Amino acid sequence: MNNKMTVILFSGDLDKALAAFTLATTAASAGMDVSIFFTFWGLNILKKSRFSQTKGQNPLQRMFNFMSTSKLPISKFNMLGLGPLMMKIGMKKVGMAQLEELMTLARSLKVKFIACSTSCGFFGLSKENLVPEVDEFAGASTYLAEAMESKINLFI
Amino acid sequence: MAGKKSTCPVCDELDDASMKSDKTLDCTGLFCPLPIAKTRMVMQKMMSGEVLEILADDPGFLKDLPAWCGLSGEEFVAVKQTGNVYKGYVRKK
């Protein structure tokens, strides 16, 4: 049996997502089975469209999706979106991989994307709102069952 | 970093002639996790016993390559430093 690693990606910050995907892709490169559980703000990373407004959402859900979008902030020096822009430019300058590239890399290394179904319910997000790369929708028991078999469990 | 000796005592004894590889992967200009991820992808297509040479200039590569070999089970051969470029050698198990 392969070694396993699980990551809970709770944060929707660009810099934290980069750290999570750097570790996930490295572990998968070492032959480990890796699962990432996207929960709460982490779901923003998986959103297909920026505001993800859909018909069935209640006003509160609409508000949350309007305020917290797929345009990810950074955890420090966000400066109303100027920070992430500068970070992307800076990363490109030194040749670091962007989040989109790491996500594609993670998929080609068979990293599993699991969306927390409870968080999806809270934000009024359905399968159609998220990228097709999501493998499954599941809850805490699925995470715990996978975490029990994993040597590395991270909460980011 | 220029001119700094490799921290691996074994590596300093190895000269270029002793480093035969079946394939070379250029990862210069790339940062973690890309050199390791690319190494993995190239090695998956190689035959058992073949040696891959990896060029990289991310300073972390010096320690990351042997660590990755320990995790993945591939055989670590050596990592050498010439100027700002590291040359890593891994044999496929």
gemmi code that builds the backbone of each chain (N, CA, C; Angstrom):
import gemmi

chains = {
    "A": [
        ("MET", (0.839, -1.209, 0.000), (0.000, 0.000, 0.000), (0.870, 1.254, 0.000)),
        ("ASN", (0.463, 2.226, -0.785), (1.222, 3.474, -0.838), (1.050, 4.278, 0.448)),
        ("ASN", (2.028, 5.127, 0.720), (1.876, 6.080, 1.811), (0.806, 7.090, 1.427)),
        ("LYS", (0.110, 7.590, 2.442), (-0.951, 8.550, 2.144), (-0.727, 9.878, 2.851)),
        ("MET", (-1.302, 10.916, 2.258), (-1.267, 12.247, 2.862), (-2.618, 12.913, 2.631)),
        ("THR", (-3.127, 13.555, 3.666), (-4.365, 14.313, 3.496), (-4.127, 15.771, 3.876)),
        ("VAL", (-4.774, 16.652, 3.154), (-4.677, 18.084, 3.441), (-6.093, 18.628, 3.557)),
        ("ILE", (-6.357, 19.367, 4.627), (-7.614, 20.116, 4.689), (-7.277, 21.534, 4.282)),
        ("LEU", (-7.858, 21.964, 3.190), (-7.618, 23.335, 2.753), (-8.836, 24.165, 3.149)),
        ("PHE", (-8.728, 24.788, 4.316), (-9.813, 25.582, 4.893), (-9.719, 27.020, 4.379)),
        ("SER", (-8.490, 27.461, 4.181), (-8.248, 28.844, 3.807), (-8.480, 29.077, 2.319)),
        ("GLY", (-8.959, 30.250, 2.003), (-9.111, 30.632, 0.607), (-8.071, 31.667, 0.216)),
        ("ASP", (-6.964, 31.715, 0.971), (-5.901, 32.669, 0.645), (-4.973, 32.067, -0.397)),
        ("LEU", (-4.588, 32.892, -1.337), (-3.721, 32.435, -2.426), (-2.401, 31.875, -1.912)),
        ("ASP", (-1.790, 32.577, -0.961), (-0.473, 32.132, -0.484), (-0.562, 30.793, 0.256)),
        ("LYS", (-1.646, 30.632, 1.013), (-1.809, 29.366, 1.741), (-2.132, 28.218, 0.774)),
        ("ALA", (-2.921, 28.525, -0.247), (-3.232, 27.509, -1.257), (-1.965, 27.072, -1.984)),
        ("LEU", (-1.073, 28.042, -2.235), (0.196, 27.714, -2.897), (1.003, 26.741, -2.045)),
        ("ALA", (1.031, 27.002, -0.726), (1.773, 26.115, 0.182), (1.162, 24.720, 0.162)),
        ("ALA", (-0.173, 24.657, 0.197), (-0.854, 23.356, 0.205), (-0.562, 22.582, -1.076)),
        ("PHE", (-0.635, 23.265, -2.208), (-0.429, 22.569, -3.482), (1.034, 22.217, -3.715)),
        ("THR", (1.946, 23.027, -3.170), (3.365, 22.691, -3.273), (3.614, 21.368, -2.547)),
        ("LEU", (3.076, 21.240, -1.340), (3.272, 20.011, -0.563), (2.543, 18.830, -1.193)),
        ("ALA", (1.334, 19.085, -1.665), (0.550, 17.997, -2.256), (1.223, 17.444, -3.508)),
        ("THR", (1.718, 18.328, -4.366), (2.348, 17.850, -5.596), (3.671, 17.159, -5.299)),
        ("THR", (4.390, 17.656, -4.301), (5.656, 17.012, -3.945), (5.395, 15.609, -3.397)),
        ("ALA", (4.419, 15.478, -2.519), (4.085, 14.163, -1.967), (3.638, 13.208, -3.064)),
        ("ALA", (2.803, 13.710, -3.971), (2.348, 12.861, -5.074), (3.512, 12.478, -5.975)),
        ("SER", (4.482, 13.384, -6.114), (5.674, 13.081, -6.912), (6.500, 11.986, -6.270)),
        ("ALA", (6.377, 11.844, -4.960), (7.128, 10.793, -4.259), (6.302, 9.503, -4.192)),
        ("GLY", (5.248, 9.452, -4.959), (4.457, 8.227, -5.041), (3.395, 8.085, -3.972)),
        ("MET", (3.149, 9.158, -3.209), (2.129, 9.072, -2.159), (0.738, 9.326, -2.751)),
        ("ASP", (-0.286, 8.725, -2.112), (-1.674, 9.025, -2.471), (-2.069, 10.273, -1.701)),
        ("VAL", (-2.461, 11.297, -2.398), (-2.777, 12.566, -1.739), (-4.234, 12.960, -1.979)),
        ("SER", (-4.912, 13.361, -0.894), (-6.268, 13.899, -1.013), (-6.298, 15.294, -0.418)),
        ("ILE", (-6.931, 16.205, -1.113), (-7.139, 17.542, -0.550), (-8.630, 17.728, -0.308)),
        ("PHE", (-8.970, 18.048, 0.938), (-10.363, 18.354, 1.294), (-10.531, 19.861, 1.293)),
        ("PHE", (-11.367, 20.346, 0.397), (-11.610, 21.788, 0.327), (-12.839, 22.094, 1.163)),
        ("THR", (-12.650, 22.908, 2.185), (-13.787, 23.253, 3.030), (-13.813, 24.758, 3.293)),
        ("PHE", (-14.978, 25.279, 3.628), (-15.191, 26.704, 3.843), (-14.535, 27.586, 2.784)),
        ("TRP", (-13.654, 28.498, 3.165), (-13.111, 29.459, 2.186), (-12.263, 28.746, 1.152)),
        ("GLY", (-11.793, 27.571, 1.471), (-11.011, 26.778, 0.512), (-11.795, 26.452, -0.745)),
        ("LEU", (-13.138, 26.453, -0.636), (-13.973, 26.172, -1.817), (-13.804, 27.247, -2.895)),
        ("ASN", (-13.381, 28.455, -2.471), (-13.176, 29.532, -3.452), (-12.166, 29.147, -4.520)),
        ("ILE", (-11.224, 28.286, -4.131), (-10.188, 27.837, -5.066), (-10.810, 27.007, -6.188)),
        ("LEU", (-11.921, 26.358, -5.877), (-12.555, 25.458, -6.846), (-13.676, 26.107, -7.645)),
        ("LYS", (-14.010, 27.358, -7.313), (-15.142, 28.005, -7.994), (-14.853, 28.220, -9.473)),
        ("LYS", (-15.882, 27.919, -10.277), (-15.739, 28.033, -11.722), (-15.826, 29.489, -12.159)),
        ("SER", (-16.799, 30.202, -11.602), (-16.934, 31.615, -11.969), (-16.718, 32.458, -10.719)),
        ("ARG", (-16.389, 33.718, -10.940), (-15.943, 34.553, -9.829), (-16.972, 34.677, -8.705)),
        ("PHE", (-18.210, 35.036, -9.036), (-19.182, 35.299, -7.969), (-20.087, 34.111, -7.657)),
        ("SER", (-20.108, 33.150, -8.559), (-20.855, 31.897, -8.342), (-22.267, 32.108, -7.803)),
        ("GLN", (-23.009, 32.997, -8.454), (-24.392, 33.211, -8.051), (-25.291, 32.253, -8.826)),
        ("THR", (-26.126, 31.519, -8.126), (-27.087, 30.665, -8.834), (-28.487, 30.850, -8.247)),
        ("LYS", (-29.453, 30.374, -9.012), (-30.865, 30.607, -8.687), (-31.289, 30.156, -7.289)),
        ("GLY", (-30.877, 28.972, -6.899), (-31.365, 28.413, -5.648), (-30.818, 29.067, -4.381)),
        ("GLN", (-29.848, 29.984, -4.516), (-29.191, 30.543, -3.326), (-30.068, 31.564, -2.611)),
        ("ASN", (-30.024, 31.540, -1.271), (-30.741, 32.556, -0.508), (-29.896, 33.839, -0.426)),
        ("PRO", (-30.486, 34.945, -0.016), (-29.763, 36.235, -0.016), (-28.436, 36.191, 0.738)),
        ("LEU", (-28.402, 35.430, 1.844), (-27.167, 35.345, 2.616), (-26.066, 34.626, 1.844)),
        ("GLN", (-26.471, 33.549, 1.197), (-25.507, 32.794, 0.389), (-24.993, 33.648, -0.769)),
        ("ARG", (-25.900, 34.408, -1.369), (-25.507, 35.301, -2.461), (-24.473, 36.318, -1.975)),
        ("MET", (-24.735, 36.831, -0.769), (-23.829, 37.818, -0.205), (-22.435, 37.223, 0.039)),
        ("PHE", (-22.434, 36.027, 0.638), (-21.139, 35.375, 0.905), (-20.360, 35.139, -0.385)),
        ("ASN", (-21.064, 34.661, -1.408), (-20.388, 34.372, -2.675), (-19.958, 35.642, -3.406)),
        ("PHE", (-20.648, 36.738, -3.082), (-20.280, 38.009, -3.695), (-19.054, 38.610, -3.005)),
        ("MET", (-18.978, 38.416, -1.690), (-17.885, 39.011, -0.900), (-16.619, 38.153, -0.929)),
        ("SER", (-16.816, 36.854, -1.045), (-15.674, 35.949, -0.986), (-15.668, 35.145, -2.280)),
        ("THR", (-14.755, 35.487, -3.175), (-14.839, 34.972, -4.542), (-13.612, 34.143, -4.932)),
        ("SER", (-13.654, 33.677, -6.184), (-12.524, 32.901, -6.691), (-11.296, 33.781, -6.943)),
        ("LYS", (-11.471, 35.082, -6.822), (-10.325, 35.979, -6.910), (-9.679, 35.983, -5.523)),
        ("LEU", (-8.700, 35.131, -5.336), (-8.184, 34.868, -3.991), (-7.332, 36.007, -3.448)),
        ("PRO", (-7.546, 36.365, -2.184), (-6.678, 37.361, -1.551), (-5.407, 36.691, -1.013)),
        ("ILE", (-4.468, 37.463, -0.512), (-3.337, 36.874, 0.205), (-3.465, 37.221, 1.688)),
        ("SER", (-2.836, 36.390, 2.543), (-3.099, 36.500, 3.970), (-2.419, 37.709, 4.609)),
        ("LYS", (-1.478, 38.302, 3.925), (-0.835, 39.519, 4.417), (-0.671, 40.494, 3.253)),
        ("PHE", (-0.748, 41.760, 3.514), (-0.575, 42.800, 2.492), (-1.506, 42.607, 1.303)),
        ("ASN", (-2.761, 42.313, 1.574), (-3.690, 42.102, 0.464), (-3.950, 43.413, -0.288)),
        ("MET", (-4.028, 44.496, 0.440), (-4.217, 45.839, -0.120), (-5.277, 45.866, -1.213)),
        ("LEU", (-6.465, 45.367, -0.879), (-7.628, 45.378, -1.776), (-7.340, 44.740, -3.132)),
        ("GLY", (-6.522, 43.701, -3.113), (-6.297, 42.974, -4.361), (-5.006, 43.331, -5.059)),
        ("LEU", (-4.355, 44.381, -4.572), (-3.081, 44.769, -5.183), (-1.997, 43.754, -4.802)),
        ("GLY", (-2.084, 43.266, -3.569), (-1.108, 42.289, -3.072), (-1.025, 41.036, -3.925)),
        ("PRO", (-2.180, 40.358, -4.174), (-2.137, 39.155, -5.000), (-1.574, 39.410, -6.402)),
        ("LEU", (-1.910, 40.578, -6.959), (-1.423, 40.925, -8.294), (0.098, 41.029, -8.280)),
        ("MET", (0.609, 41.723, -7.240), (2.055, 41.890, -7.127), (2.735, 40.557, -6.869)),
        ("MET", (2.045, 39.709, -6.114), (2.611, 38.390, -5.824), (2.729, 37.568, -7.107)),
        ("LYS", (1.674, 37.621, -7.919), (1.690, 36.855, -9.182), (2.801, 37.360, -10.102)),
        ("ILE", (2.943, 38.678, -10.165), (3.985, 39.246, -11.016), (5.358, 38.834, -10.490)),
        ("GLY", (5.512, 38.949, -9.157), (6.790, 38.593, -8.534), (7.147, 37.138, -8.747)),
        ("MET", (6.147, 36.270, -8.660), (6.387, 34.843, -8.851), (6.777, 34.529, -10.283)),
        ("LYS", (6.128, 35.227, -11.208), (6.430, 35.024, -12.623), (7.875, 35.457, -12.899)),
        ("LYS", (8.268, 36.566, -12.276), (9.614, 37.109, -12.490), (10.691, 36.117, -12.096)),
        ("VAL", (10.503, 35.430, -10.968), (11.541, 34.500, -10.528), (11.303, 33.075, -11.033)),
        ("GLY", (10.216, 32.866, -11.750), (9.984, 31.547, -12.338), (9.294, 30.555, -11.430)),
        ("MET", (8.557, 31.058, -10.438), (7.795, 30.142, -9.577), (6.495, 29.747, -10.247)),
        ("ALA", (6.012, 28.567, -9.910), (4.766, 28.082, -10.513), (3.572, 28.826, -9.935)),
        ("GLN", (2.634, 29.213, -10.787), (1.394, 29.848, -10.339), (0.452, 28.772, -9.805)),
        ("LEU", (-0.557, 29.201, -9.060), (-1.503, 28.239, -8.471), (-2.180, 27.369, -9.533)),
        ("GLU", (-2.556, 27.991, -10.654), (-3.244, 27.247, -11.720), (-2.349, 26.108, -12.229)),
        ("GLU", (-1.047, 26.416, -12.387), (-0.118, 25.391, -12.874), (0.015, 24.262, -11.863)),
        ("LEU", (0.079, 24.621, -10.580), (0.216, 23.596, -9.542), (-1.038, 22.732, -9.457)),
        ("MET", (-2.194, 23.356, -9.709), (-3.439, 22.577, -9.685), (-3.468, 21.593, -10.846)),
        ("THR", (-3.039, 22.046, -12.013), (-2.977, 21.150, -13.174), (-1.979, 20.024, -12.915)),
        ("LEU", (-0.840, 20.411, -12.342), (0.191, 19.415, -12.007), (-0.356, 18.398, -11.006)),
        ("ALA", (-1.081, 18.900, -10.015), (-1.660, 18.013, -9.003), (-2.602, 17.004, -9.656)),
        ("ARG", (-3.388, 17.471, -10.599), (-4.320, 16.563, -11.284), (-3.576, 15.509, -12.074)),
        ("SER", (-2.509, 15.922, -12.765), (-1.785, 14.926, -13.558), (-1.036, 13.946, -12.652)),
        ("LEU", (-0.810, 14.325, -11.408), (-0.174, 13.406, -10.449), (-1.234, 12.648, -9.637)),
        ("LYS", (-2.473, 12.790, -10.061), (-3.605, 12.059, -9.461), (-3.901, 12.441, -8.010)),
        ("VAL", (-3.677, 13.697, -7.675), (-4.103, 14.199, -6.368), (-5.637, 14.291, -6.389)),
        ("LYS", (-6.260, 13.762, -5.326), (-7.719, 13.723, -5.285), (-8.268, 15.026, -4.701)),
        ("PHE", (-9.275, 15.611, -5.373), (-9.917, 16.831, -4.885), (-11.271, 16.448, -4.292)),
        ("ILE", (-11.443, 16.723, -3.007), (-12.719, 16.416, -2.374), (-13.326, 17.707, -1.834)),
        ("ALA", (-14.551, 18.002, -2.223), (-15.229, 19.213, -1.745), (-16.117, 18.840, -0.570)),
        ("CYS", (-16.020, 19.631, 0.496), (-16.841, 19.382, 1.686), (-18.298, 19.687, 1.358)),
        ("SER", (-19.142, 18.690, 1.492), (-20.542, 18.863, 1.082), (-21.296, 19.809, 2.015)),
        ("THR", (-20.914, 19.823, 3.299), (-21.576, 20.731, 4.242), (-21.274, 22.185, 3.891)),
        ("SER", (-20.001, 22.481, 3.614), (-19.634, 23.846, 3.222), (-20.325, 24.239, 1.935)),
        ("CYS", (-20.406, 23.296, 0.997), (-21.098, 23.573, -0.270), (-22.550, 23.938, 0.009)),
        ("GLY", (-23.155, 23.223, 0.965), (-24.539, 23.509, 1.338), (-24.653, 24.878, 1.972)),
        ("PHE", (-23.702, 25.212, 2.808), (-23.716, 26.510, 3.488), (-23.641, 27.664, 2.488)),
        ("PHE", (-22.742, 27.530, 1.508), (-22.565, 28.609, 0.525), (-23.546, 28.498, -0.646)),
        ("GLY", (-24.351, 27.434, -0.654), (-25.284, 27.247, -1.761), (-24.580, 26.906, -3.061)),
        ("LEU", (-23.467, 26.180, -2.950), (-22.706, 25.816, -4.146), (-23.027, 24.372, -4.530)),
        ("SER", (-23.212, 24.136, -5.805), (-23.446, 22.769, -6.263), (-22.330, 22.389, -7.226)),
        ("LYS", (-22.405, 21.168, -7.699), (-21.406, 20.624, -8.615), (-21.151, 21.567, -9.786)),
        ("GLU", (-22.227, 22.209, -10.244), (-22.134, 23.076, -11.433), (-21.317, 24.341, -11.161)),
        ("ASN", (-21.207, 24.727, -9.877), (-20.458, 25.935, -9.545), (-18.961, 25.690, -9.429)),
        ("LEU", (-18.597, 24.419, -9.325), (-17.189, 24.095, -9.088), (-16.537, 23.488, -10.327)),
        ("VAL", (-15.210, 23.559, -10.360), (-14.473, 23.037, -11.512), (-14.710, 21.519, -11.644)),
        ("PRO", (-14.660, 20.993, -12.872), (-14.958, 19.568, -13.074), (-13.921, 18.634, -12.451)),
        ("GLU", (-12.794, 19.200, -12.002), (-11.734, 18.364, -11.422), (-12.103, 17.789, -10.052)),
        ("VAL", (-13.187, 18.294, -9.453), (-13.598, 17.775, -8.143), (-14.004, 16.307, -8.283)),
        ("ASP", (-13.340, 15.438, -7.522), (-13.586, 14.001, -7.628), (-14.844, 13.588, -6.878)),
        ("GLU", (-15.004, 14.137, -5.679), (-16.177, 13.741, -4.908), (-16.611, 14.818, -3.920)),
        ("PHE", (-17.835, 14.687, -3.472), (-18.385, 15.554, -2.434), (-18.563, 14.681, -1.205)),
        ("ALA", (-18.004, 15.090, -0.081), (-18.059, 14.221, 1.087), (-17.974, 15.036, 2.363)),
        ("GLY", (-18.121, 14.344, 3.486), (-18.127, 15.015, 4.777), (-16.979, 14.582, 5.674)),
        ("ALA", (-17.127, 14.904, 6.954), (-16.045, 14.704, 7.926), (-15.629, 13.239, 8.061)),
        ("SER", (-16.587, 12.330, 7.965), (-16.236, 10.912, 8.128), (-15.299, 10.432, 7.031)),
        ("THR", (-15.549, 10.911, 5.824), (-14.677, 10.533, 4.708), (-13.261, 11.034, 4.955)),
        ("TYR", (-13.200, 12.297, 5.412), (-11.877, 12.845, 5.733), (-11.196, 12.014, 6.820)),
        ("LEU", (-11.915, 11.753, 7.908), (-11.317, 11.032, 9.032), (-10.874, 9.627, 8.628)),
        ("ALA", (-11.696, 8.969, 7.807), (-11.331, 7.626, 7.358), (-10.039, 7.665, 6.558)),
        ("GLU", (-9.885, 8.686, 5.727), (-8.654, 8.806, 4.939), (-7.493, 9.233, 5.818)),
        ("ALA", (-7.775, 10.122, 6.771), (-6.716, 10.631, 7.647), (-6.153, 9.522, 8.534)),
        ("MET", (-7.017, 8.580, 8.934), (-6.581, 7.470, 9.773), (-5.484, 6.650, 9.096)),
        ("GLU", (-5.569, 6.554, 7.776), (-4.598, 5.757, 7.031), (-3.399, 6.578, 6.590)),
        ("SER", (-3.428, 7.881, 6.878), (-2.380, 8.762, 6.354), (-1.306, 9.032, 7.392)),
        ("LYS", (-0.084, 9.145, 6.895), (1.014, 9.477, 7.795), (1.118, 10.984, 7.982)),
        ("ILE", (0.639, 11.709, 7.007), (0.740, 13.180, 7.065), (-0.648, 13.769, 6.910)),
        ("ASN", (-1.059, 14.566, 7.889), (-2.358, 15.253, 7.838), (-2.135, 16.728, 8.109)),
        ("LEU", (-2.534, 17.559, 7.186), (-2.318, 18.992, 7.370), (-3.626, 19.760, 7.317)),
        ("PHE", (-3.683, 20.801, 8.145), (-4.835, 21.719, 8.139), (-4.300, 23.086, 7.740)),
        ("ILE", (-4.705, 23.547, 6.582), (-4.141, 24.812, 6.080), (-5.233, 25.837, 5.869)),
    ],
    "B": [
        ("MET", (26.539, 32.184, -3.709), (26.570, 30.741, -3.898), (27.712, 30.334, -4.832)),
        ("ALA", (28.122, 31.230, -5.724), (29.105, 30.851, -6.741), (30.399, 30.369, -6.099)),
        ("GLY", (30.913, 29.264, -6.578), (32.197, 28.757, -6.109), (32.106, 27.993, -4.809)),
        ("LYS", (30.930, 27.931, -4.220), (30.793, 27.228, -2.949), (30.862, 25.728, -3.165)),
        ("LYS", (31.632, 25.069, -2.311), (31.803, 23.614, -2.452), (30.525, 22.879, -2.060)),
        ("SER", (30.334, 21.756, -2.674), (29.197, 20.919, -2.320), (29.327, 20.456, -0.879)),
        ("THR", (28.206, 20.340, -0.212), (28.237, 19.899, 1.183), (28.297, 18.383, 1.291)),
        ("CYS", (28.141, 17.703, 0.186), (28.179, 16.250, 0.200), (29.609, 15.781, -0.010)),
        ("PRO", (30.216, 15.114, 0.985), (31.630, 14.742, 0.880), (31.893, 13.761, -0.261)),
        ("VAL", (30.938, 12.888, -0.503), (31.139, 11.884, -1.549), (31.145, 12.539, -2.922)),
        ("CYS", (30.269, 13.531, -3.047), (30.091, 14.134, -4.362), (31.363, 14.800, -4.881)),
        ("ASP", (32.130, 15.378, -3.976), (33.336, 16.078, -4.397), (34.350, 15.145, -5.039)),
        ("GLU", (34.276, 13.875, -4.655), (35.233, 12.921, -5.207), (34.830, 12.437, -6.589)),
        ("LEU", (33.589, 12.646, -6.912), (33.108, 12.166, -8.204), (33.444, 13.195, -9.277)),
        ("ASP", (34.043, 12.724, -10.357), (34.287, 13.661, -11.450), (33.253, 13.424, -12.547)),
        ("ASP", (33.272, 14.293, -13.531), (32.266, 14.219, -14.586), (32.272, 12.878, -15.300)),
        ("ALA", (33.458, 12.313, -15.451), (33.575, 11.075, -16.213), (32.821, 9.930, -15.546)),
        ("SER", (32.730, 9.973, -14.233), (32.093, 8.872, -13.517), (30.571, 8.983, -13.530)),
        ("MET", (30.084, 10.115, -14.013), (28.648, 10.353, -13.995), (28.049, 10.086, -15.360)),
        ("LYS", (27.686, 8.860, -15.566), (27.047, 8.532, -16.849), (25.531, 8.525, -16.647)),
        ("SER", (24.851, 9.183, -17.537), (23.396, 9.188, -17.410), (22.748, 8.826, -18.740)),
        ("ASP", (21.548, 8.306, -18.664), (20.818, 7.902, -19.865), (19.960, 9.034, -20.405)),
        ("LYS", (19.711, 10.007, -19.537), (18.806, 11.084, -19.924), (19.127, 12.312, -19.087)),
        ("THR", (18.920, 13.498, -19.640), (19.136, 14.727, -18.872), (17.857, 15.554, -18.855)),
        ("LEU", (17.567, 16.092, -17.670), (16.389, 16.933, -17.496), (16.853, 18.300, -17.000)),
        ("ASP", (16.518, 19.333, -17.736), (16.941, 20.678, -17.358), (15.842, 21.369, -16.541)),
        ("CYS", (16.123, 21.592, -15.275), (15.150, 22.270, -14.401), (15.687, 23.612, -13.923)),
        ("THR", (16.663, 24.166, -14.632), (17.198, 25.454, -14.195), (16.126, 26.522, -14.377)),
        ("GLY", (16.098, 27.435, -13.412), (15.097, 28.498, -13.448), (13.786, 28.100, -12.784)),
        ("LEU", (13.692, 26.864, -12.321), (12.455, 26.405, -11.682), (12.636, 26.264, -10.175)),
        ("PHE", (11.553, 26.486, -9.459), (11.579, 26.350, -8.003), (10.751, 25.151, -7.565)),
        ("CYS", (10.978, 24.757, -6.319), (10.204, 23.711, -5.669), (8.721, 24.043, -5.827)),
        ("PRO", (7.844, 23.136, -6.193), (8.058, 21.684, -6.325), (8.354, 21.213, -7.747)),
        ("LEU", (8.587, 22.147, -8.675), (8.666, 21.748, -10.088), (9.832, 20.818, -10.436)),
        ("PRO", (11.074, 21.086, -9.955), (12.158, 20.140, -10.319), (11.853, 18.705, -9.894)),
        ("ILE", (11.305, 18.539, -8.707), (11.009, 17.189, -8.201), (9.838, 16.571, -8.970)),
        ("ALA", (8.820, 17.370, -9.226), (7.652, 16.854, -9.956), (8.048, 16.436, -11.373)),
        ("LYS", (8.900, 17.233, -12.009), (9.358, 16.897, -13.363), (10.233, 15.644, -13.341)),
        ("THR", (11.072, 15.560, -12.306), (11.927, 14.370, -12.159), (11.053, 13.124, -12.091)),
        ("ARG", (10.001, 13.205, -11.287), (9.085, 12.080, -11.150), (8.475, 11.690, -12.499)),
        ("MET", (8.019, 12.713, -13.229), (7.337, 12.425, -14.491), (8.274, 11.817, -15.523)),
        ("VAL", (9.504, 12.333, -15.575), (10.468, 11.780, -16.540), (10.866, 10.365, -16.123)),
        ("MET", (11.082, 10.162, -14.830), (11.540, 8.840, -14.364), (10.490, 7.754, -14.586)),
        ("GLN", (9.223, 8.153, -14.557), (8.159, 7.164, -14.784), (8.259, 6.532, -16.165)),
        ("LYS", (8.860, 7.290, -17.094), (8.959, 6.790, -18.478), (10.298, 6.086, -18.719)),
        ("MET", (11.148, 6.009, -17.706), (12.465, 5.390, -17.897), (12.435, 3.923, -17.485)),
        ("MET", (13.501, 3.208, -17.907), (13.595, 1.781, -17.606), (14.352, 1.598, -16.293)),
        ("SER", (14.073, 0.497, -15.641), (14.756, 0.170, -14.392), (16.271, 0.110, -14.620)),
        ("GLY", (17.029, 0.748, -13.736), (18.490, 0.737, -13.842), (19.056, 1.937, -14.584)),
        ("GLU", (18.208, 2.658, -15.300), (18.682, 3.839, -16.032), (18.906, 5.007, -15.070)),
        ("VAL", (19.845, 5.850, -15.458), (20.181, 6.996, -14.598), (19.698, 8.297, -15.247)),
        ("LEU", (19.055, 9.114, -14.444), (18.596, 10.429, -14.913), (19.479, 11.512, -14.317)),
        ("GLU", (19.928, 12.414, -15.177), (20.694, 13.577, -14.712), (19.742, 14.763, -14.690)),
        ("ILE", (19.717, 15.480, -13.550), (18.821, 16.628, -13.430), (19.652, 17.881, -13.163)),
        ("LEU", (19.446, 18.905, -13.968), (20.110, 20.183, -13.732), (19.133, 21.111, -13.047)),
        ("ALA", (19.593, 21.746, -11.966), (18.704, 22.657, -11.245), (19.522, 23.769, -10.605)),
        ("ASP", (18.874, 24.907, -10.358), (19.582, 25.981, -9.663), (18.836, 26.463, -8.411)),
        ("ASP", (17.786, 25.752, -8.035), (17.116, 26.036, -6.762), (17.981, 25.432, -5.646)),
        ("PRO", (18.495, 26.267, -4.726), (19.403, 25.751, -3.681), (18.795, 24.608, -2.861)),
        ("GLY", (17.468, 24.588, -2.750), (16.797, 23.530, -2.001), (16.964, 22.158, -2.634)),
        ("PHE", (17.302, 22.150, -3.911), (17.419, 20.897, -4.659), (18.486, 19.978, -4.073)),
        ("LEU", (19.532, 20.603, -3.524), (20.657, 19.848, -2.949), (20.182, 18.867, -1.874)),
        ("LYS", (19.239, 19.281, -1.072), (18.716, 18.412, -0.019), (17.432, 17.707, -0.451)),
        ("ASP", (16.673, 18.364, -1.317), (15.378, 17.805, -1.730), (15.519, 16.529, -2.551)),
        ("LEU", (16.543, 16.471, -3.392), (16.671, 15.288, -4.259), (16.905, 14.010, -3.446)),
        ("PRO", (17.918, 13.982, -2.536), (18.064, 12.762, -1.719), (16.844, 12.479, -0.844)),
        ("ALA", (16.192, 13.528, -0.347), (14.985, 13.322, 0.478), (13.874, 12.689, -0.348)),
        ("TRP", (13.727, 13.169, -1.582), (12.691, 12.619, -2.462), (12.990, 11.160, -2.806)),
        ("CYS", (14.278, 10.856, -3.008), (14.661, 9.468, -3.300), (14.275, 8.562, -2.129)),
        ("GLY", (14.496, 9.064, -0.913), (14.120, 8.291, 0.270), (12.626, 8.013, 0.322)),
        ("LEU", (11.827, 8.971, -0.126), (10.369, 8.815, -0.107), (9.869, 7.941, -1.246)),
        ("SER", (10.449, 8.154, -2.418), (9.918, 7.474, -3.602), (10.528, 6.094, -3.802)),
        ("GLY", (11.686, 5.861, -3.161), (12.323, 4.553, -3.304), (13.296, 4.471, -4.466)),
        ("GLU", (13.435, 5.568, -5.231), (14.425, 5.570, -6.311), (15.820, 5.675, -5.687)),
        ("GLU", (16.820, 5.200, -6.430), (18.173, 5.178, -5.846), (18.892, 6.503, -6.084)),
        ("PHE", (19.276, 7.130, -4.982), (20.026, 8.384, -5.069), (21.476, 8.070, -5.404)),
        ("VAL", (21.998, 8.675, -6.447), (23.396, 8.415, -6.830), (24.288, 9.532, -6.297)),
        ("ALA", (24.019, 10.760, -6.686), (24.845, 11.878, -6.222), (24.195, 13.199, -6.584)),
        ("VAL", (24.653, 14.239, -5.929), (24.321, 15.592, -6.389), (25.596, 16.415, -6.299)),
        ("LYS", (25.919, 17.100, -7.384), (27.150, 17.870, -7.446), (26.820, 19.315, -7.772)),
        ("GLN", (27.719, 20.185, -7.348), (27.496, 21.600, -7.625), (28.594, 22.142, -8.514)),
        ("THR", (28.236, 22.757, -9.600), (29.213, 23.447, -10.427), (28.718, 24.865, -10.631)),
        ("GLY", (29.403, 25.804, -9.966), (28.955, 27.188, -10.018), (27.594, 27.308, -9.353)),
        ("ASN", (26.629, 27.835, -10.078), (25.285, 28.001, -9.509), (24.349, 26.853, -9.865)),
        ("VAL", (24.885, 25.894, -10.593), (24.015, 24.806, -11.063), (24.315, 23.505, -10.322)),
        ("TYR", (23.245, 22.845, -9.909), (23.376, 21.535, -9.269), (23.076, 20.470, -10.311)),
        ("LYS", (23.877, 19.388, -10.244), (23.604, 18.247, -11.105), (23.264, 17.068, -10.216)),
        ("GLY", (22.052, 16.583, -10.333), (21.626, 15.440, -9.533), (21.549, 14.190, -10.384)),
        ("TYR", (21.841, 13.054, -9.753), (21.786, 11.786, -10.476), (20.945, 10.781, -9.689)),
        ("VAL", (19.980, 10.211, -10.355), (19.091, 9.241, -9.714), (18.964, 8.015, -10.613)),
        ("ARG", (19.085, 6.837, -9.999), (18.914, 5.598, -10.771), (17.523, 5.033, -10.492)),
        ("LYS", (16.831, 4.679, -11.569), (15.487, 4.130, -11.398), (15.563, 2.717, -10.842)),
        ("LYS", (14.711, 2.474, -9.845), (14.753, 1.166, -9.192), (14.056, 0.111, -10.071)),
    ],
}
model = gemmi.Model(1)
for chain_id, residues in chains.items():
    chain = gemmi.Chain(chain_id)
    for i, (resn, *xyz) in enumerate(residues, 1):
        res = gemmi.Residue()
        res.name, res.seqid = resn, gemmi.SeqId(i, " ")
        for name, pos in zip(("N", "CA", "C"), xyz):
            atom = gemmi.Atom()
            atom.name, atom.element = name, gemmi.Element(name[0])
            atom.pos, atom.b_iso = gemmi.Position(*pos), 0.0
            res.add_atom(atom)
        chain.add_residue(res)
    model.add_chain(chain)
structure = gemmi.Structure()
structure.add_model(model)
structure.setup_entities()
